[in-house]
Amino acid sequence: MKIDPQELSTAKLHAYLLGAVVPRPIAFASTIDSSGSVNLAPFSYFNVFSAHPPILVFSPANRGRDNTTKHTLDNVLEVPEVVINLVNYPIVEQMSLASTEYPKGVNEFVKSGLTPVPAGKIKPPRVKESPVSFECKVLEVKSLGNQGGAGNLVICEVMLIHLDDQILDKEGRIDPRTLNAVARMGGNYYCHANEASIFEIPKPLTTLGIGMDQVPLSIKESSILTGNNLGRLANVESLPSKEEVLEYGKRAEVKKIVLTDTADEALHEMAKSTLEKGNVKEAWLILLQNITAW
């Protein structure tokens, strides 16, 4: 299926874009207008774009049905300040309620039942129940078009960060398991970053992985090992030495497998199980048992 964006309605294109670009973090933005009226609204066109200076960007798009602007956009143009509160699972339903298009002047803090807390450096309040809040000054608002569905990039510099102590680990870092974050998917769907869905992949930043081109062909063409398995194998700095492989091959269970007619398949199954437990070097020791040159 091929899609030319110019041939689709805004609504249909919007559905494809938001269904495919997932999961998206949620900026739960609290703003204030020049008369002091507070607004609270979520936006999933959002991310972090710089650490020094600390820059967050979110985008309140023009409404597709009538090309009107959202109160959040109107507010930051009047008072260029915003608190970007992050959303976790305990407040996701209240966040959704706050997305209701109430008339201007209606306080979504009141409607959602969330608690406004005075910010330290700017006028809009932050959400007490949010695990992380960023007090920001708005540096620029960049319009991406004048038609319905066009975004408006609100470029924000972080002035002060509020962190709930309960989301921090012993080293003072944010623990994703206790953060309990949610993210936006397409349609009515959300994603919950809980214990069952979080996993780790070692970052190849301080090491130089051997790369997939250095993985022996019989391993690379395995019908058992997945692309993820091969990617993890190729992230090692070097392969085990021949001496290490020979020593590992003295194990009774390995000897038994090597003597069978289906040794390669059995070794690959054993390596796959070992690899998925996080034992990358041992997986290599298993895989290299039937390879004479590497």
Backbone torsions as a table, in degrees:
resi	resn	phi	psi	omega
1	MET	NA	128.0	176.9
2	LYS	-120.7	138.7	-175.8
3	ILE	-126.4	127.3	171.9
4	ASP	-96.3	113.9	-177.8
5	PRO	-53.5	-29.3	-177.9
6	GLN	-70.1	-16.5	-176.5
7	GLU	-98.5	0.4	-177.6
8	LEU	-107.0	153.7	169.8
9	SER	-68.8	157.1	178.6
10	THR	-58.6	-40.7	-177.8
11	ALA	-63.5	-43.0	-178.3
12	LYS	-71.1	-40.5	177.2
13	LEU	-63.0	-42.3	177.3
14	HIS	-56.6	-43.8	-179.1
15	ALA	-64.9	-41.7	178.2
16	TYR	-65.1	-46.0	-178.3
17	LEU	-60.9	-48.4	-175.8
18	LEU	-77.0	-21.3	175.1
19	GLY	-77.6	-27.0	-176.2
20	ALA	-94.5	-39.6	-176.7
21	VAL	-88.2	85.2	-174.7
22	VAL	-142.1	159.4	-11.2
23	PRO	-78.1	153.2	-179.4
24	ARG	-114.6	131.4	175.9
25	PRO	-65.3	161.2	-174.9
26	ILE	-115.4	124.9	172.7
27	ALA	-93.5	108.8	177.6
28	PHE	-92.5	95.2	-165.9
29	ALA	-94.4	123.0	172.9
30	SER	-105.8	127.1	-177.0
31	THR	-133.4	174.7	-179.2
32	ILE	-144.6	142.6	178.4
33	ASP	-94.1	179.6	-174.0
34	SER	-66.9	-18.5	178.3
35	SER	-93.5	-2.5	177.4
36	GLY	96.8	2.9	178.2
37	SER	-74.8	133.1	-176.5
38	VAL	-94.9	142.8	175.2
39	ASN	-129.9	145.0	177.9
40	LEU	-135.6	122.3	-176.1
41	ALA	-152.2	145.3	179.6
42	PRO	-93.9	147.5	177.8
43	PHE	-140.7	129.4	179.7
44	SER	-100.1	-0.5	166.2
45	TYR	-83.0	86.5	-168.5
46	PHE	-159.5	142.7	170.2
47	ASN	-172.1	177.2	175.9
48	VAL	-97.8	138.1	-173.9
49	PHE	-124.7	-7.3	-179.9
50	SER	-163.3	145.7	176.7
51	ALA	-102.5	-27.1	-179.4
52	HIS	-143.6	91.0	8.7
53	PRO	-76.2	156.7	179.6
54	PRO	-76.1	110.0	-174.1
55	ILE	-121.2	127.8	171.2
56	LEU	-114.2	147.3	177.6
57	VAL	-132.6	131.5	170.7
58	PHE	-133.4	165.5	-172.5
59	SER	-138.1	105.4	169.7
60	PRO	-80.2	109.7	-176.7
61	ALA	-80.7	151.3	171.6
62	ASN	-61.5	140.9	-179.4
63	ARG	-61.9	132.6	-177.2
64	GLY	-67.5	-30.7	-173.4
65	ARG	-77.5	-32.0	-176.5
66	ASP	-140.5	6.7	176.3
67	ASN	61.9	24.8	174.8
68	THR	-84.9	159.7	-179.5
69	THR	-95.5	158.1	-178.3
70	LYS	-88.3	155.6	-176.8
71	HIS	-59.9	-34.2	179.1
72	THR	-60.0	-45.0	179.2
73	LEU	-63.8	-45.8	178.8
74	ASP	-57.2	-41.9	-176.6
75	ASN	-66.0	-45.8	-177.1
76	VAL	-69.7	-21.2	173.8
77	LEU	-74.9	-29.5	177.7
78	GLU	-84.3	-47.4	179.2
79	VAL	-126.2	101.3	-171.5
80	PRO	-76.3	61.9	178.1
81	GLU	-142.6	150.2	179.1
82	VAL	-158.1	143.0	168.2
83	VAL	-102.8	121.7	176.5
84	ILE	-98.6	107.7	179.9
85	ASN	-95.9	137.5	177.5
86	LEU	-88.9	153.0	-173.6
87	VAL	-108.8	126.7	172.0
88	ASN	-114.6	176.0	-171.2
89	TYR	-59.9	-38.2	-178.3
90	PRO	-62.2	-17.3	-179.0
91	ILE	-120.0	12.9	-173.4
92	VAL	-64.7	-37.1	-179.7
93	GLU	-70.7	-37.2	177.3
94	GLN	-69.0	-36.2	174.7
95	MET	-60.6	-44.3	179.6
96	SER	-61.8	-40.9	178.6
97	LEU	-61.0	-38.0	-179.5
98	ALA	-68.3	-15.6	179.2
99	SER	-79.2	-7.7	176.3
100	THR	-56.9	139.4	-177.2
101	GLU	-84.5	74.0	175.8
102	TYR	-70.2	156.2	177.8
103	PRO	-62.4	156.3	177.7
104	LYS	-57.4	137.1	-179.3
105	GLY	99.4	-16.0	176.5
106	VAL	-79.4	130.5	-177.7
107	ASN	-88.6	111.9	-178.7
108	GLU	-69.5	-18.1	171.6
109	PHE	-60.5	-44.4	-179.8
110	VAL	-67.3	-46.1	-177.8
111	LYS	-63.9	-38.6	-176.7
112	SER	-86.4	-16.7	-177.8
113	GLY	80.3	9.6	177.4
114	LEU	-82.3	160.1	-170.9
115	THR	-103.3	119.5	175.6
116	PRO	-78.2	135.6	177.6
117	VAL	-125.5	133.6	179.7
118	PRO	-56.4	137.2	175.6
119	ALA	-77.4	165.0	-177.7
120	GLY	-87.0	-31.2	-173.2
121	LYS	-125.3	-12.2	-176.7
122	ILE	-131.4	173.6	-173.6
123	LYS	-79.0	-43.2	-177.8
124	PRO	-64.8	145.0	178.2
125	PRO	-78.9	161.1	173.7
126	ARG	-102.3	167.4	179.6
127	VAL	-90.2	115.7	-177.5
128	LYS	-57.7	-39.2	-174.7
129	GLU	-77.0	-11.2	-179.8
130	SER	-73.3	137.4	-179.6
131	PRO	-72.0	-23.2	179.6
132	VAL	-142.4	131.5	175.7
133	SER	-132.8	136.3	178.6
134	PHE	-113.8	116.3	172.7
135	GLU	-82.2	125.2	-173.0
136	CYS	-131.4	148.3	165.7
137	LYS	-101.1	142.3	-178.4
138	VAL	-86.4	118.1	-178.7
139	LEU	-83.4	-36.9	-174.6
140	GLU	-161.6	146.6	170.3
141	VAL	-119.6	115.7	-175.9
142	LYS	-110.1	114.5	178.1
143	SER	-75.8	137.1	179.4
144	LEU	-103.2	5.3	179.0
145	GLY	163.4	171.3	-178.5
146	ASN	-117.4	17.7	-179.0
147	GLN	-113.8	166.5	178.5
148	GLY	-58.7	134.2	-177.8
149	GLY	94.1	-10.5	-179.9
150	ALA	-72.7	137.8	179.9
151	GLY	-83.4	164.9	174.8
152	ASN	-135.2	104.0	-175.7
153	LEU	-73.0	118.0	176.1
154	VAL	-100.1	105.6	-174.9
155	ILE	-93.3	117.9	-170.0
156	CYS	-120.4	138.9	172.2
157	GLU	-103.4	129.0	-178.2
158	VAL	-74.9	125.3	-179.4
159	MET	-103.4	-28.6	-177.7
160	LEU	-158.0	139.3	-179.4
161	ILE	-117.3	135.6	174.6
162	HIS	-113.5	125.1	179.2
163	LEU	-122.5	132.1	172.5
164	ASP	-71.3	123.3	-177.9
165	ASP	-55.2	-28.4	-175.5
166	GLN	-69.4	-15.9	179.7
167	ILE	-92.1	0.6	-176.9
168	LEU	-95.8	144.0	175.2
169	ASP	-87.7	-172.1	-175.5
170	LYS	-63.3	-26.8	-179.7
171	GLU	-90.0	3.0	179.8
172	GLY	81.7	12.4	177.4
173	ARG	-93.0	155.1	177.4
174	ILE	-70.9	125.2	178.8
175	ASP	-93.4	115.4	-176.4
176	PRO	-61.9	-23.6	-179.3
177	ARG	-73.6	-35.6	178.2
178	THR	-88.9	-20.4	174.2
179	LEU	-61.4	-40.4	172.6
180	ASN	60.4	41.8	-172.5
181	ALA	-72.2	158.0	170.8
182	VAL	-122.9	157.7	179.6
183	ALA	-138.8	161.2	-175.7
184	ARG	-90.6	136.3	172.0
185	MET	-111.5	-164.2	177.2
186	GLY	-81.0	161.9	177.3
187	GLY	57.9	-130.5	179.5
188	ASN	-94.5	10.8	-172.2
189	TYR	-91.9	147.2	175.6
190	TYR	-129.1	166.6	177.5
191	CYS	-122.2	135.6	-178.3
192	HIS	-110.5	113.6	-179.6
193	ALA	-84.4	73.2	-179.5
194	ASN	-100.1	-174.8	-176.2
195	GLU	-55.1	-40.1	-175.4
196	ALA	-70.7	-24.8	-174.2
197	SER	-103.1	-6.3	-177.1
198	ILE	-93.5	133.8	175.9
199	PHE	-142.9	163.8	-177.8
200	GLU	-112.7	144.1	170.6
201	ILE	-131.2	122.8	179.3
202	PRO	-58.8	131.3	180.0
203	LYS	-80.8	128.9	177.7
204	PRO	-83.8	62.0	-178.5
205	LEU	-99.4	-41.9	-178.7
206	THR	-100.9	-2.5	178.6
207	THR	-120.3	163.9	178.9
208	LEU	-119.3	100.1	-178.9
209	GLY	-64.6	150.7	-178.1
210	ILE	-66.0	-26.1	179.8
211	GLY	86.9	156.3	-176.1
212	MET	-64.2	-27.5	-178.9
213	ASP	-67.6	-17.6	-179.9
214	GLN	-97.7	0.4	176.9
215	VAL	-80.5	128.1	179.9
216	PRO	-52.4	142.1	-173.0
217	LEU	-57.5	-41.2	-177.6
218	SER	-64.3	-26.3	176.4
219	ILE	-82.3	-43.1	-177.7
220	LYS	-63.6	-31.0	-178.4
221	GLU	-96.6	14.8	-179.9
222	SER	-59.5	138.5	175.0
223	SER	-85.6	-3.4	-176.5
224	ILE	-104.9	-42.5	-178.6
225	LEU	-77.4	136.2	-179.6
226	THR	-88.6	172.0	175.5
227	GLY	-60.5	-37.8	176.6
228	ASN	-64.7	-40.8	177.6
229	ASN	-60.9	-46.1	-178.7
230	LEU	-65.9	-38.4	177.7
231	GLY	-61.2	-40.8	177.7
232	ARG	-67.2	-40.6	178.2
233	LEU	-62.4	-38.9	-176.8
234	ALA	-76.9	-4.3	-178.3
235	ASN	-90.6	1.2	177.5
236	VAL	-77.4	153.5	-179.9
237	GLU	-76.3	-29.9	179.6
238	SER	-157.9	157.6	177.2
239	LEU	-81.7	156.9	176.7
240	PRO	-60.9	155.5	178.1
241	SER	-74.1	161.3	178.1
242	LYS	-60.9	-35.2	179.5
243	GLU	-63.9	-41.5	179.0
244	GLU	-64.9	-40.2	179.9
245	VAL	-65.9	-44.2	179.7
246	LEU	-63.7	-39.8	179.8
247	GLU	-65.2	-42.6	179.3
248	TYR	-65.1	-32.3	-178.7
249	GLY	-68.8	-10.2	178.2
250	LYS	-77.4	-10.6	-179.7
251	ARG	-66.2	139.9	-175.4
252	ALA	-58.8	-43.5	-177.2
253	GLU	-67.4	-30.0	178.4
254	VAL	-75.2	-43.8	178.1
255	LYS	-56.2	-43.2	-178.7
256	LYS	-61.0	-41.6	-179.3
257	ILE	-69.2	-43.4	-175.2
258	VAL	-61.8	-28.1	-177.8
259	LEU	-81.9	-5.7	-178.3
260	THR	-87.9	164.1	178.8
261	ASP	-73.9	-19.4	-179.1
262	THR	-111.6	38.5	-174.8
263	ALA	-59.2	-44.0	-176.8
264	ASP	-60.6	-48.2	-179.8
265	GLU	-61.4	-43.1	-178.8
266	ALA	-66.1	-40.6	178.2
267	LEU	-65.6	-39.1	179.2
268	HIS	-66.4	-38.5	177.1
269	GLU	-65.0	-42.6	179.6
270	MET	-64.9	-42.7	-179.8
271	ALA	-65.9	-40.3	179.5
272	LYS	-60.0	-45.7	178.9
273	SER	-63.2	-41.6	179.6
274	THR	-66.7	-42.0	-179.4
275	LEU	-63.3	-41.5	-177.7
276	GLU	-72.5	-9.1	171.3
277	LYS	-91.7	-1.5	177.7
278	GLY	95.3	4.2	-177.4
279	ASN	-95.1	80.1	-172.2
280	VAL	-69.6	-44.9	-178.6
281	LYS	-63.0	-41.7	179.1
282	GLU	-64.5	-36.3	177.5
283	ALA	-60.7	-41.5	177.1
284	TRP	-64.7	-40.5	178.7
285	LEU	-60.2	-35.6	178.1
286	ILE	-71.5	-47.6	-174.8
287	LEU	-65.5	-29.5	-176.2
288	LEU	-86.5	3.5	-177.7
289	GLN	-62.8	-38.2	-176.1
290	ASN	-103.3	15.5	179.6
291	ILE	-113.7	126.0	-173.5
292	THR	-88.3	-23.8	-178.8
293	ALA	-136.0	131.3	173.9
294	TRP	-153.9	NA	NA
